[in-house]
């Protein structure tokens, strides 16, 4: 009969964040009876969907030993400029393609600065973040854009009882 010692440090190191998440979830469920309602859980999923998409992309970069500080600013820039494309064409598909082209173009510029100019990714993406934030600020005048037509359906619509952003997030996680 062999006696194996359980390495608690290794277990905590590897799975500690999951234990903490479960504890926070349980405390929240006990503290507020409305926490575990489907309406609230769907709302939380909708709220985390955009950051989760960014985290998926950032994870790939971090695994490769790089970083992109401009991801959030790129998302803002792509979103802001996809709205006039949608209003001009009336097509959500074309607006999404335009947003993807804008995001990929900005990332391409950052990537070229890192690859061909030899700039550290931290510096190149920090500079790109500042540039994109400046463009968004100039375009919007620091005010929210509210005239978006039916474009809001993509961010706020539902397929059955599941919001579209949650479906997109699930697909990204699976990929």
C-alpha positions as semicolon CSV with decimal commas, in nm:
position;residue;x (nm);y (nm);z (nm)
1;X;0,000;0,000;0,000
2;X;0,154;0,328;-0,111
3;X;0,092;0,654;0,061
4;X;0,109;0,954;-0,167
5;X;0,134;1,295;-0,013
6;X;-0,103;1,549;-0,155
7;X;0,084;1,857;-0,271
8;X;-0,156;2,130;-0,157
9;X;0,073;2,410;-0,279
10;X;0,060;2,270;-0,631
11;X;-0,318;2,229;-0,618
12;X;-0,366;2,584;-0,489
13;X;-0,121;2,721;-0,743
14;X;-0,296;2,547;-1,031
15;X;-0,662;2,568;-0,928
16;X;-0,673;2,845;-0,666
17;X;-0,837;3,097;-0,896
18;X;-1,125;2,855;-0,958
19;X;-1,175;2,804;-0,585
20;X;-1,182;3,181;-0,534
21;X;-1,434;3,224;-0,820
22;X;-1,663;2,959;-0,669
23;X;-1,636;3,120;-0,323
24;X;-1,720;3,465;-0,463
25;X;-2,011;3,316;-0,657
26;X;-2,146;3,145;-0,345
27;X;-2,109;3,457;-0,131
28;X;-2,290;3,662;-0,396
29;X;-2,568;3,403;-0,420
30;X;-2,619;3,409;-0,043
31;X;-2,593;3,789;-0,015
32;X;-2,847;3,861;-0,288
33;X;-3,140;3,636;-0,372
34;X;-3,161;3,787;-0,721
35;X;-2,799;3,698;-0,803
36;X;-2,869;3,346;-0,929
37;X;-3,167;3,443;-1,143
38;X;-3,139;3,369;-1,512
39;X;-3,197;3,738;-1,592
40;X;-2,899;3,842;-1,381
41;X;-2,669;3,565;-1,507
42;X;-2,755;3,651;-1,869
43;X;-2,684;4,017;-1,790
44;X;-2,344;3,928;-1,642
45;X;-2,260;3,714;-1,945
46;X;-2,356;4,000;-2,178
47;X;-2,138;4,241;-1,981
48;X;-1,829;4,019;-1,984
49;X;-1,860;3,914;-2,348
50;X;-1,659;4,202;-2,499
51;X;-1,376;4,176;-2,246
52;X;-1,369;3,800;-2,290
53;X;-1,327;3,842;-2,666
54;X;-1,034;4,075;-2,605
55;X;-0,891;3,835;-2,348
56;X;-0,904;3,547;-2,598
57;X;-0,698;3,747;-2,848
58;X;-0,460;3,874;-2,582
59;X;-0,407;3,520;-2,451
60;X;-0,269;3,411;-2,786
61;X;-0,027;3,704;-2,786
62;X;0,086;3,639;-2,429
63;X;0,146;3,272;-2,510
64;X;0,371;3,394;-2,794
65;X;0,558;3,621;-2,553
66;X;0,405;3,946;-2,680
67;X;0,146;4,194;-2,560
68;X;-0,100;4,435;-2,720
69;X;-0,196;4,731;-2,506
70;X;-0,402;4,878;-2,790
71;X;-0,666;4,606;-2,811
72;X;-0,932;4,800;-2,623
73;X;-0,864;5,121;-2,814
74;X;-0,877;4,923;-3,140
75;X;-1,215;4,789;-3,038
76;X;-1,339;5,143;-2,973
77;X;-1,203;5,273;-3,302
78;X;-1,346;4,985;-3,503
79;X;-1,683;5,019;-3,331
80;X;-1,703;5,394;-3,377
81;X;-1,621;5,378;-3,748
82;X;-1,844;5,079;-3,817
83;X;-2,151;5,284;-3,722
84;X;-2,132;5,527;-4,018
85;X;-2,066;5,230;-4,247
86;X;-2,383;5,069;-4,118
87;X;-2,583;5,390;-4,149
88;X;-2,459;5,437;-4,508
89;X;-2,516;5,078;-4,622
90;X;-2,787;4,949;-4,390
91;X;-2,592;4,621;-4,367
92;X;-2,473;4,486;-4,034
93;X;-2,249;4,239;-4,222
94;X;-2,067;4,514;-4,412
95;X;-2,033;4,718;-4,091
96;X;-1,880;4,418;-3,912
97;X;-1,640;4,358;-4,201
98;X;-1,542;4,727;-4,192
99;X;-1,481;4,703;-3,817
100;X;-1,267;4,393;-3,867
101;X;-1,063;4,564;-4,142
102;X;-1,004;4,868;-3,920
103;X;-0,900;4,650;-3,626
104;X;-0,673;4,431;-3,838
105;X;-0,521;4,738;-4,003
106;X;-0,431;4,896;-3,671
107;X;-0,291;4,566;-3,543
108;X;-0,095;4,527;-3,865
109;X;0,066;4,867;-3,814
110;X;0,161;4,773;-3,458
111;X;0,291;4,435;-3,573
112;X;0,502;4,592;-3,848
113;X;0,650;4,837;-3,597
114;X;0,747;4,546;-3,373
115;X;0,869;4,316;-3,650
116;X;1,042;4,547;-3,895
117;X;1,132;4,848;-3,685
118;X;1,234;4,639;-3,385
119;X;1,025;4,839;-3,138
120;X;0,928;4,659;-2,820
121;X;0,564;4,545;-2,840
122;X;0,489;4,737;-2,521
123;X;0,602;5,067;-2,673
124;X;0,452;5,011;-3,020
125;X;0,112;4,909;-2,890
126;X;0,109;5,182;-2,623
127;X;0,173;5,440;-2,897
128;X;-0,096;5,283;-3,116
129;X;-0,336;5,291;-2,822
130;X;-0,278;5,664;-2,776
131;X;-0,322;5,730;-3,148
132;X;-0,647;5,533;-3,166
133;X;-0,786;5,692;-2,851
134;X;-0,705;6,033;-2,997
135;X;-0,881;5,952;-3,325
136;X;-1,190;5,831;-3,139
137;X;-1,189;6,144;-2,922
138;X;-1,155;6,371;-3,226
139;X;-1,429;6,187;-3,416
140;X;-1,680;6,177;-3,133
141;X;-1,590;6,507;-2,967
142;X;-1,593;6,313;-2,641
143;X;-1,967;6,254;-2,671
144;X;-2,146;5,920;-2,704
145;X;-2,284;5,831;-3,046
146;X;-2,653;5,761;-3,005
147;X;-2,778;5,766;-3,364
148;X;-2,697;5,406;-3,454
149;X;-3,020;5,293;-3,618
150;X;-3,080;4,919;-3,593
151;X;-2,707;4,855;-3,545
152;X;-2,772;4,822;-3,171
153;X;-2,959;4,497;-3,242
154;X;-2,629;4,316;-3,288
155;X;-2,506;4,418;-2,943
156;X;-2,840;4,406;-2,766
157;X;-3,040;4,148;-2,963
158;X;-3,110;3,792;-2,862
159;X;-3,126;3,456;-3,032
160;X;-3,396;3,291;-2,826
161;X;-3,295;3,368;-2,469
162;X;-2,922;3,408;-2,542
163;X;-2,778;3,752;-2,632
164;X;-2,582;3,777;-2,957
165;X;-2,263;3,896;-2,780
166;X;-2,269;3,584;-2,561
167;X;-2,296;3,364;-2,870
168;X;-2,001;3,541;-3,031
169;X;-1,805;3,503;-2,707
170;X;-1,882;3,131;-2,690
171;X;-1,765;3,079;-3,049
172;X;-1,441;3,269;-2,977
173;X;-1,374;3,062;-2,665
174;X;-1,432;2,740;-2,857
175;X;-1,199;2,850;-3,136
